[in-house]
Amino acid sequence: MSEIIENMTAPSFNLPRDGGKTVNLSDFKGKKVALFFYPKDDTSGCTKEAIEFTEHVADFEAANTVVIGMSPDPVKKHDKFIAKHELGIILASDEEKTTLDAYNVWKEKSMYGKKYMGVERSTFLIDQDGKVQKLWRKVKVPGHVEDVLKAAQEL
């Protein structure tokens, strides 16, 4: 699997999403996509990030940008997460981890000396033509959504 770099075509996906629908990257031709990968629904950092993207969703829409969050959690868990926190963003489910692998965000991690596989919090800003224009890896949540919004507005 190759590393994703700026100006390369974003890997396509077609995945189940909240509300029993599916989401396909090609559904958003002509719009920018802020695609953020996060480890797990309803954990503190992931909840903060999803709420912050929701709080700025009108600003993203004004910048012709759709926000999609993706984790390996099942759709049922996404639906509960959205209802609990009144989220206004698309949440895609990649239980097979094919898209997580394609974007190279499914990584070996370590906590308290234990190694395990998990999602490296990352965001990719994809332009109207489906090319990755900016990427953030090993994201720290505070200030991140504002950085992504600013980049989307400038693109």
WOGI-V413097 format. One record per pair of residues at least 24 apart in sequence whose C-alpha atoms are under 10 Angstrom apart, sorted by the first residue. I is the first residue (numbers start at 1). GAP is how many residues later the second one is. D is the distance in whole Angstrom. If there is no record, write none. Layout:
I | GAP | D
I | GAP | D
//
This chain:
1 | 100 | 7
1 | 101 | 7
1 | 102 | 9
1 | 103 | 7
2 | 99 | 10
2 | 100 | 8
2 | 101 | 9
2 | 102 | 8
3 | 99 | 9
3 | 100 | 7
3 | 101 | 7
3 | 102 | 10
4 | 98 | 8
4 | 99 | 6
4 | 100 | 7
4 | 101 | 10
4 | 120 | 9
4 | 128 | 8
4 | 131 | 9
5 | 98 | 10
5 | 119 | 10
5 | 126 | 10
5 | 127 | 7
5 | 128 | 8
5 | 129 | 8
5 | 130 | 8
6 | 118 | 9
6 | 119 | 9
6 | 120 | 9
6 | 125 | 8
6 | 126 | 5
6 | 127 | 5
6 | 128 | 6
6 | 129 | 7
7 | 119 | 9
7 | 120 | 9
7 | 123 | 9
7 | 124 | 5
7 | 125 | 5
7 | 126 | 6
7 | 127 | 8
8 | 118 | 10
8 | 122 | 9
8 | 123 | 5
8 | 124 | 6
8 | 125 | 8
9 | 117 | 9
9 | 118 | 10
9 | 120 | 8
9 | 121 | 6
9 | 122 | 4
9 | 123 | 6
9 | 124 | 9
10 | 92 | 9
10 | 93 | 8
10 | 114 | 9
10 | 115 | 9
10 | 116 | 7
10 | 117 | 9
10 | 119 | 9
10 | 120 | 6
10 | 121 | 5
10 | 122 | 6
10 | 123 | 9
11 | 88 | 8
11 | 91 | 6
11 | 92 | 7
11 | 119 | 9
11 | 120 | 9
11 | 121 | 9
12 | 87 | 8
12 | 90 | 9
12 | 91 | 10
12 | 118 | 9
13 | 79 | 10
13 | 81 | 10
13 | 85 | 9
13 | 86 | 6
13 | 87 | 10
13 | 89 | 9
14 | 78 | 9
14 | 79 | 10
14 | 80 | 9
14 | 85 | 9
15 | 55 | 10
15 | 60 | 10
15 | 76 | 10
15 | 77 | 6
15 | 78 | 6
15 | 79 | 7
15 | 80 | 9
15 | 81 | 10
15 | 83 | 10
15 | 84 | 9
16 | 58 | 9
16 | 59 | 7
16 | 75 | 9
16 | 76 | 6
16 | 77 | 6
16 | 78 | 8
16 | 79 | 9
17 | 51 | 10
17 | 52 | 10
17 | 53 | 9
17 | 57 | 9
17 | 58 | 6
17 | 59 | 9
17 | 61 | 8
17 | 62 | 9
17 | 73 | 7
17 | 74 | 6
17 | 75 | 4
17 | 76 | 6
17 | 77 | 9
18 | 56 | 9
18 | 57 | 6
18 | 58 | 7
18 | 59 | 9
18 | 60 | 6
18 | 61 | 5
18 | 62 | 9
18 | 63 | 10
18 | 64 | 8
18 | 71 | 9
18 | 72 | 7
18 | 73 | 6
18 | 74 | 7
18 | 75 | 8
19 | 56 | 8
19 | 57 | 9
19 | 59 | 9
19 | 60 | 7
19 | 63 | 10
19 | 71 | 9
19 | 72 | 9
20 | 55 | 7
20 | 56 | 9
20 | 59 | 9
21 | 54 | 9
21 | 71 | 9
22 | 68 | 10
22 | 69 | 10
22 | 70 | 8
22 | 71 | 9
23 | 45 | 9
23 | 67 | 8
23 | 68 | 9
23 | 69 | 7
23 | 70 | 9
24 | 68 | 9
25 | 43 | 10
25 | 101 | 10
25 | 105 | 8
26 | 102 | 10
26 | 103 | 9
26 | 104 | 8
28 | 37 | 9
28 | 38 | 8
28 | 99 | 10
28 | 100 | 8
28 | 101 | 9
28 | 102 | 9
29 | 98 | 9
29 | 99 | 6
29 | 100 | 6
29 | 101 | 7
30 | 34 | 8
30 | 35 | 9
30 | 97 | 8
30 | 98 | 4
30 | 99 | 7
30 | 100 | 9
31 | 30 | 9
31 | 32 | 9
31 | 33 | 6
31 | 34 | 6
31 | 35 | 7
31 | 95 | 9
31 | 96 | 7
31 | 97 | 5
31 | 98 | 8
31 | 99 | 9
32 | 28 | 9
32 | 29 | 9
32 | 31 | 8
32 | 32 | 6
32 | 33 | 4
32 | 34 | 6
32 | 35 | 9
32 | 93 | 7
32 | 94 | 6
32 | 95 | 5
32 | 96 | 5
32 | 97 | 8
32 | 98 | 8
32 | 99 | 9
32 | 100 | 10
32 | 101 | 10
32 | 120 | 7
32 | 121 | 10
32 | 123 | 9
33 | 27 | 9
33 | 31 | 8
33 | 32 | 5
33 | 33 | 5
33 | 34 | 6
33 | 35 | 7
33 | 91 | 8
33 | 92 | 6
33 | 93 | 5
33 | 94 | 7
33 | 95 | 8
33 | 97 | 8
33 | 98 | 10
33 | 99 | 9
33 | 119 | 9
34 | 26 | 9
34 | 31 | 7
34 | 32 | 6
34 | 33 | 5
34 | 34 | 6
34 | 35 | 8
34 | 89 | 7
34 | 90 | 6
34 | 91 | 5
34 | 92 | 6
34 | 93 | 9
34 | 98 | 10
34 | 100 | 10
34 | 101 | 10
34 | 111 | 10
34 | 114 | 7
34 | 115 | 9
34 | 117 | 10
34 | 118 | 8
35 | 30 | 10
35 | 31 | 8
35 | 32 | 6
35 | 33 | 5
35 | 34 | 6
35 | 35 | 7
35 | 55 | 10
35 | 56 | 10
35 | 57 | 10
35 | 87 | 8
35 | 88 | 6
35 | 89 | 5
35 | 90 | 6
35 | 91 | 8
35 | 100 | 10
35 | 113 | 10
36 | 31 | 8
36 | 32 | 6
36 | 33 | 5
36 | 34 | 6
36 | 35 | 9
36 | 55 | 10
36 | 85 | 7
36 | 86 | 6
36 | 87 | 4
36 | 88 | 6
36 | 89 | 9
36 | 99 | 10
36 | 100 | 9
36 | 101 | 10
36 | 103 | 10
36 | 109 | 10
36 | 112 | 10
37 | 31 | 9
37 | 32 | 6
37 | 33 | 5
37 | 34 | 6
37 | 35 | 9
37 | 54 | 10
37 | 55 | 10
37 | 62 | 10
37 | 63 | 8
37 | 66 | 9
37 | 68 | 8
37 | 69 | 10
37 | 82 | 7
37 | 83 | 7
37 | 84 | 5
37 | 85 | 5
37 | 86 | 6
37 | 87 | 9
37 | 100 | 10
37 | 102 | 10
38 | 31 | 7
38 | 32 | 6
38 | 33 | 5
38 | 34 | 9
38 | 35 | 10
38 | 62 | 10
38 | 67 | 9
38 | 80 | 9
38 | 81 | 6
38 | 82 | 7
38 | 83 | 5
38 | 84 | 7
38 | 85 | 9
38 | 101 | 9
39 | 31 | 8
39 | 32 | 6
39 | 33 | 7
39 | 34 | 8
39 | 66 | 10
39 | 67 | 9
39 | 79 | 6
39 | 80 | 5
39 | 81 | 7
39 | 82 | 7
39 | 83 | 10
40 | 30 | 9
40 | 31 | 6
40 | 32 | 7
40 | 33 | 6
40 | 37 | 9
40 | 38 | 9
40 | 41 | 10
40 | 78 | 9
40 | 79 | 8
40 | 81 | 10
41 | 29 | 10
41 | 30 | 8
41 | 31 | 9
41 | 32 | 7
41 | 33 | 10
41 | 36 | 7
41 | 37 | 7
41 | 38 | 10
41 | 39 | 9
41 | 40 | 6
41 | 41 | 9
41 | 50 | 10
42 | 35 | 9
42 | 36 | 9
42 | 38 | 9
42 | 39 | 6
42 | 40 | 9
42 | 42 | 9
42 | 43 | 9
43 | 38 | 10
45 | 76 | 10
45 | 95 | 9
45 | 96 | 7
45 | 97 | 9
46 | 25 | 10
46 | 75 | 9
46 | 95 | 8
47 | 34 | 8
47 | 35 | 10
47 | 38 | 8
47 | 40 | 10
47 | 94 | 10
48 | 37 | 10
48 | 93 | 7
48 | 94 | 9
49 | 91 | 9
49 | 92 | 6
49 | 93 | 8
49 | 94 | 10
49 | 95 | 8
49 | 96 | 7
50 | 31 | 10
50 | 32 | 9
50 | 35 | 9
50 | 36 | 10
50 | 37 | 7
50 | 38 | 9
50 | 39 | 8
50 | 40 | 10
50 | 41 | 9
50 | 91 | 10
50 | 95 | 9
51 | 31 | 9
51 | 34 | 7
51 | 35 | 8
51 | 36 | 6
51 | 37 | 8
51 | 38 | 9
51 | 94 | 10
52 | 35 | 9
52 | 89 | 9
52 | 90 | 9
52 | 91 | 9
52 | 92 | 9
52 | 93 | 6
52 | 94 | 9
53 | 34 | 9
53 | 35 | 8
53 | 36 | 7
53 | 91 | 9
53 | 92 | 6
53 | 93 | 9
53 | 95 | 9
53 | 96 | 9
54 | 31 | 10
54 | 32 | 8
54 | 33 | 6
54 | 34 | 5
54 | 35 | 6
54 | 36 | 10
54 | 91 | 10
55 | 32 | 9
55 | 33 | 8
55 | 34 | 10
55 | 90 | 10
56 | 32 | 10
56 | 89 | 8
56 | 90 | 8
56 | 93 | 8
57 | 30 | 10
57 | 31 | 7
57 | 32 | 7
57 | 92 | 9
58 | 30 | 10
59 | 90 | 7
59 | 91 | 10
59 | 93 | 10
59 | 94 | 9
60 | 88 | 9
60 | 89 | 6
60 | 90 | 9
60 | 92 | 7
60 | 93 | 8
61 | 91 | 10
61 | 92 | 10
62 | 90 | 10
62 | 91 | 8
63 | 86 | 8
63 | 87 | 9
63 | 88 | 10
63 | 89 | 6
63 | 90 | 5
63 | 91 | 9
63 | 92 | 9
64 | 63 | 10
64 | 64 | 9
64 | 88 | 8
64 | 89 | 8
64 | 91 | 10
65 | 60 | 9
65 | 61 | 9
65 | 62 | 9
65 | 63 | 9
65 | 84 | 9
65 | 87 | 7
65 | 88 | 9
66 | 24 | 8
66 | 59 | 10
66 | 60 | 10
66 | 86 | 10
67 | 24 | 9
67 | 58 | 9
68 | 24 | 7
68 | 55 | 10
69 | 24 | 9
69 | 54 | 9
70 | 24 | 7
70 | 25 | 10
70 | 29 | 9
70 | 30 | 8
70 | 49 | 10
70 | 51 | 10
70 | 52 | 10
70 | 53 | 10
71 | 24 | 8
71 | 26 | 8
71 | 28 | 10
71 | 29 | 8
71 | 35 | 10
71 | 47 | 10
71 | 48 | 7
71 | 50 | 10
72 | 24 | 7
72 | 25 | 6
72 | 26 | 10
72 | 27 | 10
72 | 28 | 8
72 | 34 | 10
72 | 46 | 9
72 | 47 | 8
73 | 24 | 10
105 | 32 | 8
105 | 33 | 9
123 | 25 | 8
124 | 24 | 9
125 | 24 | 10
125 | 26 | 8
125 | 27 | 7
125 | 30 | 9
126 | 26 | 9
126 | 29 | 10
127 | 25 | 9
127 | 28 | 8
128 | 27 | 10
//
